[in-house]
Amino acid sequence: FLQDDFMNFIIMFMANPEYIRNPYLRAKMVEVLNCWMPRRSGSSATATLFEGHQLSLEYLVRNLLKLYVDIEFTGSHTQFYDKFNIRHNIAELLEYLWKVPSHQNAWRQIAKEEEKGVYLNFLNFLINDSIYLLDESLKKILELKELEAEMANTVEWETRPAQERQERTRLFRSQENIIRIDMKLANEDVSMLAFTSEQITAPFLLPEMVERVASMLNYFLLQLVGPQRKSLSLKDPEKYEFDPKKLLTQIVNIYVHLARGDKRNVFAGAICKDGRSYNDQLFGAAADILRRIDVDGKVIQEFVELGAKAKAAASEAMDAEAALGEIPDEFLDPIQYTLMKDPVILPSSRTTVDRSVILRHLLSDGTDPFNRSHLTPEMLIPDDDLRARIEEFVRSQGKRSVGEGLTLQNDKGILQNPNEDLTLID
C-alpha cells in the first residue's frame, strides 16, 4: 500500500509545475520509477505498480511525455547537458511502457488527442536530440581515429614531450567516453522513433514536421551509407555502442513506417526537398547493404519504392518550379524564401510568413523570430487576400506553361507537315 501511495504522489506531481516548480525535483521522481521497473527491481511484484495501478494506466505516459518536453528549459546554466541524463531515464521508462498493451493504447490515444500539442513538442525534441547526439558521436569518431593514428605512429609519438603525450592520451580517453555516452543516447532516441512510428504516423507527417523528419532521416542515411561511411569504421565498435547495421535498419524502418501511413502523399516530396542530404543514389546503396545483412525483403522493397517516389517527386518539383518562373518577393516566405502556401501575419511584428514554417519555429521557440515577442499558434492571423493572390499566380503560371507547351507542339507540327506533303508528292 505504501508503494501505491508513492505512485499516486509521483503521478500527480511529476508533470505539474504548478505544484513543484523545480524540474530537477520532478526528474528525481522518474529515477524512483526507474528503480521500480521489474527488470531493475528484480521483482515481478513491482510490475503491478505500472500495469495494474489505475492512475498509472491513465496518466503515467502522458506525464512522462510532458516532463520530457518541460525539461528542455530549466533555467540552469547546465540545462543543455542535464536534459540528456533526465531524458535517458524517461526514455527507459517509455520503452518499457510501450510493451505494456494498456500503456501503448494510452500512448496512441495521447498522440491522437495531442497531435498538435504536447505530443508534437515531444516529437520535436526527440528529433532534435537524435540529430545532435548522432552528429556529435560521428564527429568524435573521426577525431578519435585521428588520435589513434597519431599514437599508432610509435616513432613520431615517442619523439613528443611526455606532457604532450599525457594530454593527448587523456583526450583520447575522454573522447572514448563521450562517444560511448552520446551513441548510447542516440541509439535510444532512434529506437523510440522506430517503434513508435510503426503505430503512430500522423504527427510525423504534419506540414510543420514532415520536412524536418525527412531531413533527419536523409542526414542519417547519408552518414551511414554515403561516401564517408568507411571513415567511421572502428576496431571495436561494440565498445562505443556503435552498431551501424542496426542503426541503418532502424532508420530504414522509420522511412517505411511513415511511407505506409502517408495517406496525403507528402512524405516523398519532403524527402527530395531536403537540399542538404538528399541523394537518390543513397536509397540503392542502402538497399544493397540491407540485402547483405538479411533484412526483411518486403521492407527493402518498400524502401526502394519510396526512393523511386522521391526521385519522381524531385523531377516534378523541378518542372513545377520552372513553370512558375520568377516568383514575386511578396509571395516568398521571408525565413525559408520558398513560395508560401498558407500565409499568416505575426501579430506583433506584422510580418507575413508561411504557416508551416512559423509553426515549426514555435515548436522550439515560443517567440516571434523578428522581434522576440511572445507568440503562440493561436495568435497567427490568416492572410486570406495574399493566399488568394498566390493561388491565382500559380494557376495563371500553370496555364501559361501549358499554353507554351501547345505552341511548341504546333510549331513542331508545322515543321513536320511540309515533309509529309513532300513525301506524298514524290
MIPAMI-814553 format. One record per residue: y, x negated, z of N, C-alpha, C, CB in turn. Coordinates in steps of 0.2 Angstrom, whole numbers, plus 5000, padded with zeros to 4 digits. Glycine has a CB too. Example, Ala and Ser with C-alpha at 12.3 -4.5 7.8 and 13.67 -1.06 7.14 Angstrom:
BEGIN
497249345039497849385039498449345039497849435045;498949365035499549325036500049365039499749305029;
END
This chain:
BEGIN
499449965000500050005000500649965000500050055006;500649905003501249865004501449834997501049805008;500949814993501049794986501349854982500449764983;501049914983501349964979502149974981500950034981;502249964987503049974989503449914986503049974997;503149854986503449804982503549814975503049734983;503049844972503049854965503649914963502449884962;503649964968504250014967504849984967504150064972;504949934972505649904973505849854967505549854980;505349824965505449774959505649814953504849734958;505249864951505449904945506049944946504849954944;506249964952506949994952507549954952506950034959;507449884954508049844955508049794949508049814962;507449774946507449714942507949724936506749714939;507949784933508349784927509049824928508049824922;509249824935509849864936510349824939509649924941;510849804935511349754938511849794943511749724932;511849864943512249894947512049884955512249974946;511449874956511149864962511149794964510549894963;510949754959510849674960511249644954510149654961;511749614956512149584950511949524948512949584952;511649484953511449414951510849414947511249374958;510849394941510249394936509749354938510549374929;509849294942509349244944508949284949509649184947;509249324954508849354959508349404956509349394964;508649444950508249484947507649454943508649534942;507849394941507249354937506749334942507649294934;506949324948506449304953505849354954506749284960;506049414953505549474953505049464948505949544953;505249444942504749434937504249374939505149404930;504549324942504049274945503549304949504449214948;503749354954503249384958502749424954503649434963;502949464949502549494945502049454941502949544939;502249394939501849344935501249324940502249284933;501449314946500949294951500349344952501249274958;500549414951500149464952499749484946500549534954;499849454940499449464934498749444936499749424928;498249484934497549474935497349404934497149524932;497549374928497249304926497549254931497449294919;498149274934498449224938498249234946499249234938;498149294948497949304955497249294956498149374956;496849294950496149284951495749344954496049224955;496149404954495849464957495949524952496149474964;495449554951495549614947495849674951494849644944;495949664957496249724961496949724959496149704969;497349674957498049674956498149714949498349604956;497649724945497649754939497949824940497049754935;497749854945497949924946498749934947497649954952;499049874949499749874950500149884943500049814954;499749854938500049864931499749924927499949794928;499149934928498849984924498750054927498149954922;498850054933498750124937499350144941498150114941;499850104941500450124945500950164941500850054948;501150224943501450274939502150244937501550334943;502550214942503250184940503150124935503550164946;502650094936502450034931502350054924501849994934;501950114924501750134917502350164913501250194918;502850194917503450224914503950174913503650284919;504150124917504750084917504650014916505150104923;504049984917504049914918504149874911503349894920;503949904905504049874899504849874897503649904893;505049934898505749954897506249904901505950024899;506049894907506449854912506449774910506349864919;505849754908505749684906506149674900504949674905;506149724895506449714889507249704890506349764884;507449744895508149754897508349684900508349814901;507949664904508149594908508149534903507649584914;507649544898507649494893508349484889507049504888;508649544888509249544885509849524890509449614882;509849554896510349534901510449464902510249574907;509849424902509849354905510249314900509149334906;510449334894510749294889511449274892510849334882;511749314896512449294898512449304906512949344895;512349244909512349244917512949224920511749204919;513349194916514049164919513949094921514249214924;513349064922513249004924513348954919512548994927;513548884921513648834916512948814913514048774919;512448834916511748814913511348874910511348784919;511748924909511448984907511048974900511949044905;511248934896510848924889510148904890511248874885;510048854895509448824896509048864901509448754899;509348894906509048944911508648994908509548964916;508949024903508649084900507949074897509149114894;507849014894507249004891506649004896507248934888;506748974902506248974908506149054910506448934913;506649084911506649154913506249204907507249184914;506449184901506149224896505449204895506549214889;505249144896504549124896504149164901504449044898;504349174907504049224912503949294910504349214919;504549314907504549384904504049394898505249404902;504049344894503549344888502849344890503649284883;502649304895501949304898501749374900501849254903;502249404904502049474906502049524900502649494911;502449524896502449564890501849564886503049554886;501649494885500949484881500349524884500849414880;500349514891499849544895499849624894499849524902;500449654895500549724895500449754888501249744897;500549714883500449734876499649754875500649684871;499249714879498549734878498249784882498149664880;498749814886498549874890498749934886498949874897;498349984884498550034879499050084881497950084878;499150094888499650144890500350104890499550164897;500350044891500950004891501149994883500949934894;500649984879500849974872501150034869500149954868;500850094871501150164869501850164872500750214872;501950144878502650154881503150104877502650134888;502850044875503249994871503450024864502849934870;502950054861503150084854503650144855502450114851;503550184860504050234861504750214862503850284867;504850154866505450124868505750104861505450064873;505350064857505650044851505850104846505050004847;505550154847505750214843506450244846505250264843;506450254852507050284856507650244856506850304863;507450174857508050124857508050084851507950084864;507950114845507950074839508550034838507750114833;509150064840509750034839510050014845510250084835;509750014851509950004857509649934860509850054862;509349944866509149884869508549854865508849904876;508149884862507649854858507849814852507149914855;508349834849508649794844508949734846509149834840;509249734852509549674856509049624858509949694862;508449654860507949614862507649574856507349654865;507549614851507349584845507749524842507249634839;508449544842508949494840508849424844509649524841;508849434851508749374855508149334854508949394862;507649374853506949344852506949304846506349404851;507249324840507349294834507749234835507649334828;508349234839508749184840508449124843509349204844;508049144848507649094852507149054848507349124858;506749094844506249074840506549024835505949124836;507149034832507448994827507648924830508049024823;507948934836508248874840507648834842508648894846;507148864845506648824848506248784843506148864852;506048814838505648784832506048734829505348834827;506648744827507148704824507148634828507848734823;507348644835507348584839506748544839507548614846;506148584840505548544840505348504834504948604841;505548534828505348494822505848434821505448544816;506448444823506948384823506748334828507648414825;506448354834506248304839505648264836506148334845;505248304833504548274830504748214825504148324826;505248224821505548174816505748114820506048204811;506148124825506448074830505948034833506948104835;505448074836504848044839504447994834504348094842;504348014828504047974823504447914822503848014817;505047914822505447854821505347804827506247874820;505347834833505247794839504547764839505347834845;504047804836503347774836503347714831502947834834;503647724825503647674820504047604823504047694814;504547614827504847554830504347524835505547574834;504047554839503547524844502947504841503447584849;502747524835502147504832502247434828501947554826;502847424826503047354823503147304829503747364819;502547284832502547244838502947174837501847224839;502947144831503347084830504047094832503147054823;504347144828505047164829505147184836505247214824;504747234839504847264845504847214851504247314847;504447154850504447104856505047064856503847064855;505447064850506047024850506647054853506247004843;506547124855507147154858507147144865507047234857;507747144868507847134875507447184879508547144877;507147164885506747204889507047274891506547164895;507747274892508047334894508147384889508847314897;508247354883508247404877507547434876508447364870;507047394877506347424876506147474881505847364876;506447464887506347514893506647574891506547484899;507347574889507747634887507347674881508447614885;507147634876506847664870506147704872506747614865;505847664877505147694879505347764883504747644884;505847754888506047814892506247874887506547804896;506547854882506747904877506147934873507247874872;505747894872505047924869504747974873504647864867;504647954880504347994884504748064885504247964891;505348054885505748114886505748164880506548094887;505748134874505648174868504948204868505648124862;504448174870503748204870503748264875503248154873;504148264880504148324885504548374882504448304892;505048364879505548414876505148444870506148384873;504748414866504448444860503848484863504048384856;503548464868502948504871503248564874502648464877;503748564878504048624881504348674875504648604886;504748644871505048684866504548724861505548644862;504048684859503548704855503148764858503048654852;502948754865502648804868502948874869502448784876;503648864870504048924870504148954863504748904873;504248914858504248934851503648974849504448884846;503048944851502448974849502349044852501848934851;502649054859502549114862503049164859502849104869;503649144857504049194853503749214847504749164852;503549174843503249184836502649234837503049124832;502249214842501649264843501849334845501249234849;502449334849502649404851502849444845503149404856;503249404840503449434834502849464830503949394830;502349424830501749434826501349494828501249374825;501249494835500849554837501249624838500549534844;501849614839502249674839502349704832502949664843;502549664827502649684821502049724817502849624816;501449714820500849744817500949824818500249714820;501249834824501349914826502049934825501049914833;502549894826503249914826503549874820503549904833;503749914815504149884810504849904808503749884803;504949964810505649994809506249954811505650064812;506249934817506849894819506949834815506849874827;506449794813506449734809506849754802505749704808;506749814800506949824793507649864793506449864790;507949874798508649904798509149854794508849914806;509649884792510149854787510449794791510649894785;510549794798510849744801510349694804511249774807;509749704802509249654805508849624799508749684810;508649664794508149634789508349574786508149694784;508949554784509149494781509049434786509849494778;509149454792509149394797508349384798509449424804;507949434799507249424799506949384793506849484800;507149404787506949374781507149294781507149404775;507749284783507949214783507549174788508749214785;507449204794507049164799506349144796506949204805;506049194793505349184790505349134785505049254788;505849144780505949094775506049024777506549114770;506449014782506548944785505948914788507148954791;505548954792504948934795504448914789504648984799;504448954784503948944778504148874775503949004773;504748864774505048804771504848744775505748804770;504848744782504748694786503948674786504948704793;503548734785502848724786502448704780502548784789;502748724774502448714768502848674762502148774765;503448664764503948634760503848564759504648654762;504348524755504248454754504148414760504848434750;504448434766504448384772503948394776505148394775;503448444774502948454779502448394781502448514776;502348354777501948294778502348244783501848254772;502948244783503348204788503248234795504048204786;502948294796502948324803502248314805503048404802;501748274802501148264804501148214810500648234799;500748234815500648194821499948174823500948234827;499948114826499248084828498848134832499248024831;499248164837498848204842499348274843498848174849;499248314838499748374838499548424844499648414831;498948424846498748464852499148444858498048464853;499248384859499648354864500348384865499748284864;500648404859501348434859501348514858501748394853;500748544858500748614857500848634850501148654862;500748584845500948594838500348614834501348534836;500248674832499748694828499948724821499248744832;500148684816500448714810500048764807500648654806;499448754807499048804803499048874807498248784803;499048874813499048934817499748964816498948924824;500248924816500948944816501048974809501448884817;500848944804500848974797500549034796500648924792;499949044799499549104799499949164802498949104802;500249144808500649204811501349224807500949174818;501649174804502249184800502049224794502549114798;501449214791501249254785501049324787500649214782;500749324793500549394796501249434797500249384802;501749404799502349444800502649464794502949404804;502649424789502849444782502449504780502749384777;501849504780501349554778501449624782500649534778;501549614789501649674793502249714791501649654800;502749674790503449704788503349734781503949654788;503049704776502949724769502549794770502549674765;502049794774501649864774502149914777501049854779;502549904781503049954784503649964781503149934791;503749934775504349934771504349994767504449874767;504550054770504550114766505150124761504550174770;505650094763506350094759506350034754506950094763;505849994753505849934748506449894749505849964741;506649874755507149824756506949754758507649854762;506349744760506149684763506149624757505449684766;505849644751505849594746506549574744505449624740;506949614744507649604742508049554747508049664741;507849574753508149524759507849454758508049564766;507249454757506949384756507249344751506149394755;507349374745507649324740508449324740507449364733;508749354745509449354746509649294750509649414749;509149264753509249204758509349144753508649194762;509949124753510149064748509948994751510849064747;509848994758509648934761508948904761509848934768;508448954762507748934762507348964757507548944769;507549014754507049054749506949004743507349114747;506249004742506048974735505349004734505948894736;505349034728504749074726504149034726504849114719;504148974725503548924724503248914731503748864722;503648924737503348924743502748974745503848924749;502849034742502349084743501649054740502549144740;501649024734501049004731500748944735501148984724;501248904737500948844741500648864748501548794743;500948914751500748934757500048974756501148984761;499949014751499349044749498748994748499449084743;498948934745498448884744498148854751498648824740;498648844755498448824762498048874766499048804766;498248934765497848994769497148994767498249054768;497048984760496348994757495948934760496348984750;496248874761495848824764495648824771496248754763;496048864775495948874782495548944783496548864786;495348974778494949034778495349094782494349024782;495949104780496249164782496049224778497049154781;496049284781495849344778496149354771496049404782;495649364766495849364759496349424757495249374754;496249474761496749534760497449514762496449594764;497549484767498149464770498449414765498149424777;498049364762498349324757498549354751497849264755;498149404748498349444743499049484744497749494741;499049514749499649554751500349504751499649594757;500149444754500749394754500949374748500549334759;500449364743500649334736500949394733499949314733;500749454733501149514730501849524733500749574732;501949504739502649514742503049454739502649504750;502749394738503149344735503349364727502749284734;502849394724503049414717503549474717502349444714;503549514722504049564723504749534724503849614728;504749484728505349454730505649414724505249404736;505249384720505449354714505749394709504849314710;505449454708505649514704506349534706505149564703;506349544713507049564716507549514715506949584723;507449454715507949404714508149404706507649334715;507749414702507949424695508349484694507349424690;508149544697508549604696509249594699508249664700;509249554705509949544709510349504704509849514715;510149454701510549414696510849454690510149354693;510349504688510649544682511149594685510049584679;511049624691511549664694512249634695511249694700;512149564697512749534699513149514692512649464702;512749494687513049484681513449544678512549454676;513049604679513349664676514049684680512849724677;514049674686514649684690515249644687514549674697;515149584685515749544683516149524689516149584678;516749514688517249494693517349554698517849464690;517149544704517249594709517949594712516749594714;518349644713519049644716518949614724519349714716;519349574726519349554733519249604738519949504734;519649664737519649714742518949744743520149764740;518549734738517849764739517349714742517549784732;517549654744517149604746517149604754517249534743;516649594757516649584765516949514766515949594768;517449514771517849454772517449404776518449474776;516849424779516449374783515949344779516049414789;515549384775515049354770515249354763514449394771;515849384761516049384754515549404749516249304752;515249464752514749504747515049574746514049504750;514849604741515049674739514849724745514749694733;515349754748515249804753514849864751515849824757;514449894755514049954753514350014758513349944754;514449994764514750044769515350014773514150064774;515950014770516449984773516750024779517049974768;516849984784517150014791517749974793516550014796;518150004796518849974799518749964806519450024798;518849894808518849874815519549904818518749804816;519449944824520049974826520649934829519850024832;520449874831520949834834521349784829520649784840;520949754825521249704820521349744814520749644819;521149804813521149844807520949814801521949864806;520449764802520149734796519549774794519849664798;519449774787518849814784518249764783519049854778;517649784785517049744784516549784782516949704791;515949754780515349794779515049814785514849764774;514749874786514449894792513849854795514249974792;513449844790512849804792513049734794512349794786;513549704791513749634793514049634800514249604788;514449684802514849684809514249704814515449734809;513849754812513349764817512849704819512849824814;512749664814512349604815512749564820512149564808;513349554819513849514823513849544830514549514821;513849604831513849644838513249634842514049714837;512649614838512049614842512149554847511449604837;512549504845512549444849513249434853512449374845;513749464850514449464852514749524852514849404849;514949554858515249624858516049624857515149654864;516249584852517049574851517149574844517249514854;517749594842518049594835518049524833518749634835;517749494828517749424826518449404824517249414821;518949444823519549424820520149424826519849474815;520049454831520449444837520149444844521049494836;519449444844519149444850519149494855519249374854;519449554853519549614857518849644858520049664854;518749684863518149724864517949774858518149764871;517349774856517149814851516349834852517149774844;516249894850515549924850515449964844515449974856;514849974842514650004836514950074835513950014835;515050114841515350174841516150174839515250214848;516450114840517150114838517350104831517450054842;516850084827516950074820517150134816516250044816;517650134812517950184808517750184801518750184809;517350234798517150234791517750234787516650294790;517750194782518250194776517950224770518550114775;518050294770517750334765518050324758517750404767;518750314759519050304752518850244749519850304754;518850194753518650124750517950134747518750064755;517450164751516750164749516750204742516350204754;517150254741517150294735517350254729517550364736;517850214731518050174725517550114723518750134727;517250094728516750034727516150074723516450014734;515950134725515450164721515650174714515250224725;516250194713516450214706516550144702517150244707;516750094705516750024702516050004700517049974707;515550014704514849994702514550044697514350004709;514750104697514550154692514850134685514750224693;515450124685515850104679515650034676516650104680;515449984680515249924678514549934675515249874683;514149974678513449984675513450014668513050034680;513950064667514050104661514250054656514450164661;514750004658514949954653514449914651515549924656;514049894656513449844654512949874649513149824661;512849944650512349974646512649984639512150044649;513349994639513650004633513649944629514350034634;513749884632513749824628513049804626513949764633;512549824630511849814628511749854621511349834633;511949914621511849964615512249934609512050034616;512849904610513249874605512849814602513949854607;512549774606512249714604511649734600512049674610;511249784602510649814599510849834592510249864603;511449874591511649904585511849844580512249944586;512149794583512349734579511749704576512749684583;511249694580510649664578510349714572510049654583;510349774573510149824568510449814561510149894570;511149804562511549794556511349734552512249794557;511149684556510949624553510249624550510949564558;509849664553509149674550509149714544508749694556;509549774544509449824539509549794532509949874540;510049754530510049724524509449684522510649674523;509149654526508549614525507949664522508249574531;507949724526507449774524507549794518507449824530;508249814516508349834510508249784504509149854509;508349724505508149674500507449674499508449604502;507049674504506349674503506149734499505949684510;506449794500506249854496506449844488506549914498;507049814487507249794481506749754477507949774480;506549704481506049654477505449694476505949594482;
END
